[in-house]
Amino acid sequence: MEQSFLFIDDSDKIEKAIDLLKDNGYYVIKEIPVEECFIKSSSDLIELFYSTLQFFNPERPIHYSQSVGVDKKVASSFVKSRMLTGCNKKRALLECANIIKCIIMNEDKLSLSFKITSMSILGQDTLKWVTDRAISILNREAYDVEYKEARDFDDKLYLIHEQEAIDNIEEEVNNLKGLLGGLNG
């Protein structure tokens, strides 16, 4: 009997499999990349939050809000708080998406006394410190990347200059050999 692979590059079959799972009562979460084109609204942030939380913590019970309005209010408030920093809505949505992923992926670094199970973690009234800590983590990661890139660039420049110096020395040695050859001959 020939065995088929579930995850193949055949989106038609994958979509049919997802539909079958949904029809049988399963909640299917696709891994969603954080890209500007995807995050266009607070609803997208809600979907991103729960899918990311489920992806990184599949065993954890998730407390979806009884009212979609509660999650929308939290997400909207979260976006508005980012816009207060001076960015436009599109940029604020992207920043929120990155912060959400950072909070979930770095839960252990946040020193929380509870497990993240709902969007209430994004509440800016009482839990703004969580957002601030996530931003610090993101800034540190960006700094580390920039620092590494700068070091790599410096190393490349050093190697280029070192090679140029070697080439110059070799050229001078050849010139001296030519002068010495002219004096001896």
C-alpha positions in Angstrom: 0.0 0.0 0.0 1.4 3.4 -1.0 1.7 5.9 1.8 0.8 9.6 1.2 2.2 12.5 3.1 -0.3 14.9 4.8 1.9 18.0 4.3 2.6 18.1 0.7 2.7 21.1 -1.6 -0.8 20.6 -2.8 -2.9 23.4 -1.3 -6.1 22.0 -2.8 -5.7 18.7 -0.8 -4.7 20.6 2.3 -7.7 22.9 2.1 -10.0 19.8 1.7 -8.4 18.2 4.7 -8.9 21.4 6.7 -12.5 21.5 5.7 -13.0 17.9 6.7 -11.4 18.5 10.1 -13.6 21.6 10.6 -16.7 19.6 9.6 -15.9 17.1 12.3 -15.7 19.8 15.0 -12.0 20.5 15.0 -10.6 24.0 15.3 -7.9 24.3 12.7 -5.1 26.8 13.2 -2.8 27.5 10.3 0.6 29.0 11.1 0.3 32.6 10.1 3.4 34.6 9.2 3.4 38.1 10.6 3.5 40.3 7.5 2.2 43.7 6.8 -0.2 42.4 4.1 -1.9 40.0 6.6 -2.5 42.2 9.6 -5.1 44.7 8.5 -7.5 45.0 11.5 -8.0 44.3 15.1 -9.8 41.1 14.1 -6.6 39.9 12.4 -4.7 40.6 15.7 -7.2 38.5 17.6 -6.8 35.6 15.1 -3.0 36.0 15.3 -3.0 36.0 19.1 -5.0 32.8 19.5 -3.4 30.9 16.7 0.1 31.8 18.0 -0.9 30.9 21.6 -2.3 27.6 20.4 0.7 26.9 18.2 3.3 27.4 21.0 1.2 26.0 23.8 -1.0 23.2 22.3 -1.6 21.6 25.6 -2.8 24.8 27.3 -6.5 25.6 27.6 -7.3 28.8 25.9 -10.0 31.1 27.3 -11.7 32.6 24.3 -13.7 35.6 25.4 -17.4 34.9 25.8 -18.0 38.0 23.8 -16.0 38.7 20.6 -16.6 42.3 21.6 -14.3 42.0 24.7 -11.4 40.7 22.6 -12.1 43.4 19.9 -12.0 46.1 22.7 -8.7 44.8 24.0 -7.2 44.6 20.5 -8.5 48.1 19.6 -7.1 49.6 22.8 -3.8 47.8 22.1 -3.6 49.3 18.6 -4.5 52.8 19.9 -1.8 52.6 22.5 0.8 51.9 19.8 -0.6 54.8 17.7 0.0 57.1 20.6 3.7 56.6 20.0 3.3 58.5 16.8 2.9 55.7 14.2 0.0 55.3 11.7 -2.6 52.6 12.1 -0.9 50.2 9.5 2.4 50.5 11.4 0.7 50.1 14.8 -1.0 46.9 13.7 2.3 45.5 12.6 4.0 46.5 15.8 1.1 44.9 17.8 1.5 41.7 15.8 5.2 41.6 16.6 4.6 42.3 20.3 1.9 39.6 20.5 4.3 37.0 19.0 7.1 38.2 21.4 4.9 38.0 24.5 3.8 34.5 23.6 7.2 33.2 22.5 9.0 34.8 25.5 6.4 34.1 28.2 9.1 32.5 30.5 11.2 35.7 30.3 8.3 37.9 31.4 8.2 36.6 34.9 4.5 36.3 35.0 2.7 34.7 38.0 0.2 33.2 35.6 0.0 31.5 32.3 -1.2 33.4 29.3 -4.6 32.0 28.3 -6.5 35.0 26.9 -6.1 38.4 25.2 -6.4 40.1 28.6 -2.6 40.0 28.7 -2.6 42.8 26.2 -4.7 45.1 28.5 -3.0 48.4 28.6 -4.5 49.6 31.9 -3.1 47.0 34.3 -0.7 45.0 32.2 1.1 47.6 30.2 4.3 46.5 31.9 4.0 43.2 29.9 3.9 45.2 26.6 6.8 47.3 27.8 8.9 44.3 28.6 8.1 42.7 25.3 9.1 45.9 23.5 12.4 45.8 25.5 12.9 42.2 24.3 12.2 43.2 20.7 14.5 46.2 20.9 17.3 44.0 22.4 16.9 41.4 19.7 17.0 44.2 17.0 20.1 45.7 18.7 21.7 42.3 18.8 21.0 41.8 15.1 22.3 45.2 14.2 25.4 44.8 16.4 26.2 41.4 14.8 25.7 42.9 11.3 28.0 45.8 12.3 30.6 43.4 13.6 30.4 41.3 10.5 30.7 44.4 8.4 33.8 45.5 10.4 35.3 42.0 10.1 34.8 42.1 6.3 36.4 45.6 6.1 39.3 44.4 8.2 39.8 41.4 5.9 39.6 43.6 2.8 42.1 46.1 4.3 44.3 43.2 5.4 44.3 41.7 1.9 45.0 45.2 0.4 48.0 45.5 2.8 49.3 42.1 1.8 48.9 43.0 -1.9 50.7 46.3 -1.3 53.5 44.5 0.5 53.8 41.9 -2.2 53.9 44.7 -4.8 56.7 46.5 -2.9 58.6 43.2 -2.5 58.4 42.7 -6.3 59.5 46.3 -6.9 62.5 45.8 -4.5 63.4 42.5 -6.2 63.3 44.3 -9.6 65.6 47.0 -8.2 67.9 44.5 -6.7 67.9 42.5 -9.9 68.8 45.7 -11.8 71.7 46.4 -9.4 73.1 42.9 -9.6 72.8 42.5 -13.3 
